[in-house]
């Protein structure tokens, strides 16, 4: 077999600078997004950094973990409560919309009935009264 030729890694300078500019623009865009939505781009939380010689280290670590678990459960409970409230509000809005539609339909029906009676009461051109 013939050995394959190694492809050159040479890049035109204009192309190289275009790539670097795109990278710069992308990083700028990411920073702006992080500023606009700080909750979405969280930094990783660091370890408490408790030394091994610390007295009652295990108890302290267990306590920290329990606090984290409790905060997570509280967050889940709040989320469920908010979902229930949103569902209740959505249901109430739907009922109100249905009631409005029924009222509008009744109003349209009464208006049509009035228009029909007014047309019947008008004298016809050919008839004498």
Protein Blocks (a to p, Z undefined) as FASTA:
>chain_A
ZZdddddfbdcfklmmmmmmmmmmmmmmmmmmmmmmmmlmccddddehiafklghklmmm
mmmmmmmmmmmmmmmmmmmmmmmmmmmmmmmmmmmmmmmmmmmmmmmmmmmmmmmmmmmm
pccfkbcZZ
